Amino acid sequence: MKIKRRRVFFSFHFQRDGWRANQIRQSWRFGNEATRAGTGFFDGSLWESAQRKDDASLKALINTGLENTSVTCVLAGTETYARRWVRFEIAKSVARGNGLLTVWIDQKRDPNGLTCARGPDPLGYMGVYLAEPGKIYLAEYHSGRWQRYLDYRMPVQLPSSWRAPTSSNVIPLHNYARNHCYVTEGGSTSFAMWIEAAAQSVGR
């Protein structure tokens, strides 16, 4: 597989998994220029500057971070699936046609040498459904059932490679994406290939 340079948006639970996620996000920076170019991905996330608290500012920051990205990588730990802003990042990624993938970071050790429990796949808690002919909307799994996703209410255009929903039955997004464990599947050497596969899966 030929690896292209990709701009990637990383979605994760900032408070709980920030340290683990940052090790992965910055991994390409530790080599020389030739090595960095060879990794095949560049970081589109902007969370270091996220000192804003209100909803509108956070949404604007996320929208800015997603600009010019072709892949959204969900770095999943224990509670990532339940975070409102992770879900919003996933929703806006679908709306812009990004490739998606989940990378588990639960086995990556924190500064104290500890791992964490693996939670559900966040892409399994967001989905799409057909509301009316030609109108596909996002849904989220909340309080034990699927509901229309209210933080992004516009219809979405799905990549041609995705099986489009034909009814109000929700198709979870994990049906359209792969998932990998960063530690057990050799993420330090395989990550760029995972990113490329996600991009190609949606024609990016």
C-alpha positions as CSV (number, residue, x, y, z in Angstrom):
1,M,0.0,0.0,0.0
2,K,1.4,3.4,-1.0
3,I,1.3,5.8,1.9
4,K,0.3,9.4,1.2
5,R,0.7,12.3,3.5
6,R,-2.6,12.7,5.3
7,R,-3.9,15.3,7.7
8,V,-5.6,13.5,10.6
9,F,-8.0,14.6,13.2
10,F,-7.6,12.8,16.5
11,S,-10.7,12.5,18.7
12,F,-10.3,11.4,22.3
13,H,-11.4,11.9,26.0
14,F,-9.1,14.9,26.8
15,Q,-9.4,14.7,30.6
16,R,-9.0,11.0,31.0
17,D,-6.8,9.9,28.1
18,G,-5.0,13.1,27.2
19,W,-1.5,11.8,28.1
20,R,-1.9,8.5,26.2
21,A,-3.4,10.2,23.2
22,N,-0.7,12.9,23.0
23,Q,2.0,10.2,22.8
24,I,0.4,8.9,19.7
25,R,-0.5,12.3,18.2
26,Q,3.1,13.5,18.6
27,S,4.9,10.3,17.7
28,W,5.8,11.6,14.2
29,R,7.6,14.7,15.7
30,F,10.4,12.7,17.4
31,G,12.2,11.8,14.2
32,N,14.1,13.9,11.7
33,E,12.4,15.6,8.9
34,A,12.7,12.6,6.5
35,T,11.4,10.3,9.2
36,R,8.4,12.5,9.9
37,A,7.5,12.8,6.2
38,G,7.7,9.0,6.0
39,T,5.1,8.4,8.7
40,G,2.4,9.6,6.3
41,F,0.2,11.6,8.7
42,F,0.1,15.1,10.1
43,D,-2.0,16.2,13.1
44,G,-5.1,18.3,12.5
45,S,-6.2,18.5,16.2
46,L,-6.1,21.8,18.0
47,W,-6.9,20.8,21.6
48,E,-3.8,22.4,23.1
49,S,-5.4,25.8,22.5
50,A,-8.8,24.8,23.8
51,Q,-9.2,27.2,26.7
52,R,-12.8,27.9,25.6
53,K,-15.7,26.6,27.6
54,D,-18.9,27.5,25.9
55,D,-20.6,25.2,23.4
56,A,-20.3,27.6,20.4
57,S,-16.6,28.1,20.9
58,L,-15.9,24.4,21.3
59,K,-17.9,23.6,18.1
60,A,-16.0,26.3,16.2
61,L,-12.7,24.9,17.5
62,I,-13.6,21.4,16.3
63,N,-14.7,22.7,13.0
64,T,-11.4,24.5,12.5
65,G,-9.4,21.4,13.5
66,L,-11.3,19.3,11.0
67,E,-10.4,21.6,8.1
68,N,-8.3,19.9,5.4
69,T,-8.3,16.6,7.2
70,S,-9.2,13.3,5.3
71,V,-9.3,10.9,8.3
72,T,-10.7,11.1,11.8
73,C,-9.0,8.7,14.2
74,V,-10.9,8.0,17.5
75,L,-8.3,7.2,20.2
76,A,-10.5,5.1,22.5
77,G,-10.1,4.4,26.2
78,T,-12.6,3.6,28.9
79,E,-15.2,6.3,28.6
80,T,-14.5,7.9,25.2
81,Y,-17.7,6.6,23.8
82,A,-19.8,8.6,26.2
83,R,-18.2,12.0,25.7
84,R,-20.4,14.6,24.0
85,W,-17.6,16.3,22.1
86,V,-16.2,13.1,20.8
87,R,-19.6,12.4,19.4
88,F,-19.7,15.8,17.9
89,E,-16.3,15.3,16.3
90,I,-17.4,12.0,14.8
91,A,-20.6,13.6,13.5
92,K,-18.8,16.5,11.8
93,S,-16.3,14.0,10.4
94,V,-19.1,12.1,8.8
95,A,-20.6,15.3,7.4
96,R,-17.3,16.2,5.7
97,G,-16.7,12.7,4.3
98,N,-13.7,11.7,6.4
99,G,-12.5,8.2,6.6
100,L,-13.0,6.8,10.2
101,L,-11.2,4.4,12.4
102,T,-10.9,3.5,16.1
103,V,-7.6,2.9,17.7
104,W,-7.7,1.4,21.2
105,I,-5.2,3.1,23.6
106,D,-6.3,1.3,26.7
107,Q,-3.1,-0.9,26.7
108,K,-0.8,2.0,26.4
109,R,0.7,2.8,29.8
110,D,0.4,6.2,31.5
111,P,3.2,8.0,33.3
112,N,2.6,5.7,36.3
113,G,2.9,2.5,34.2
114,L,-0.9,1.8,34.4
115,T,-3.2,0.7,31.6
116,C,-7.0,1.3,31.7
117,A,-10.1,-0.8,31.0
118,R,-11.3,-0.9,27.4
119,G,-14.7,0.7,26.9
120,P,-17.1,0.3,24.0
121,D,-16.2,1.4,20.5
122,P,-17.3,5.1,20.2
123,L,-18.3,4.5,16.5
124,G,-20.8,1.9,17.8
125,Y,-22.7,4.7,19.6
126,M,-23.1,6.9,16.6
127,G,-25.0,5.9,13.5
128,V,-27.0,6.9,10.4
129,Y,-30.6,6.3,9.4
130,L,-33.1,7.2,6.6
131,A,-35.7,9.6,7.8
132,E,-37.4,10.3,4.5
133,P,-36.5,9.6,0.9
134,G,-33.1,10.9,0.2
135,K,-32.6,12.3,3.7
136,I,-30.0,10.5,5.9
137,Y,-29.5,11.8,9.4
138,L,-27.1,11.0,12.3
139,A,-28.2,9.2,15.4
140,E,-26.6,8.5,18.8
141,Y,-27.2,5.7,21.3
142,H,-28.2,7.3,24.5
143,S,-30.1,6.1,27.6
144,G,-30.5,2.6,26.2
145,R,-31.9,3.6,22.7
146,W,-31.1,5.2,19.4
147,Q,-32.1,8.9,19.2
148,R,-31.7,11.5,16.5
149,Y,-28.5,13.3,17.1
150,L,-29.3,16.9,18.0
151,D,-25.8,18.6,18.0
152,Y,-25.8,18.3,14.2
153,R,-29.2,18.2,12.6
154,M,-28.5,18.5,8.9
155,P,-28.8,15.5,6.5
156,V,-25.5,13.9,5.6
157,Q,-24.2,12.6,2.3
158,L,-22.5,9.2,2.8
159,P,-19.4,8.0,0.9
160,S,-20.4,5.8,-2.1
161,S,-18.6,2.9,-0.5
162,W,-20.9,2.9,2.6
163,R,-24.1,0.9,2.6
164,A,-26.7,3.5,2.8
165,P,-29.6,3.0,5.3
166,T,-32.9,2.2,3.7
167,S,-35.2,2.7,6.7
168,S,-35.3,4.3,10.1
169,N,-33.2,1.4,11.5
170,V,-29.9,2.9,12.5
171,I,-26.7,1.5,11.0
172,P,-23.9,2.1,13.6
173,L,-20.8,3.8,12.2
174,H,-18.5,0.9,13.3
175,N,-20.0,-1.0,10.4
176,Y,-18.1,1.4,8.1
177,A,-14.7,1.5,10.0
178,R,-11.9,-0.7,11.2
179,N,-10.5,-0.8,14.7
180,H,-7.0,-1.6,15.9
181,C,-5.2,-1.9,19.2
182,Y,-2.2,0.5,19.2
183,V,-0.1,-1.7,21.5
184,T,-0.9,-5.3,20.4
185,E,-1.1,-4.5,16.7
186,G,2.1,-2.6,16.5
187,G,0.7,0.9,16.1
188,S,4.2,2.5,16.2
189,T,5.0,1.0,12.8
190,S,1.5,0.3,11.4
191,F,-0.4,3.5,12.2
192,A,0.3,5.2,8.8
193,M,-1.1,2.2,7.0
194,W,-4.2,2.2,9.1
195,I,-4.7,5.9,8.3
196,E,-4.2,5.3,4.6
197,A,-6.7,2.4,4.6
198,A,-9.3,4.6,6.3
199,A,-8.8,7.3,3.7
200,Q,-9.0,5.0,0.7
201,S,-12.1,3.4,2.1
202,V,-14.0,6.6,1.4
203,G,-12.2,7.5,-1.7
204,R,-10.0,10.2,-0.2
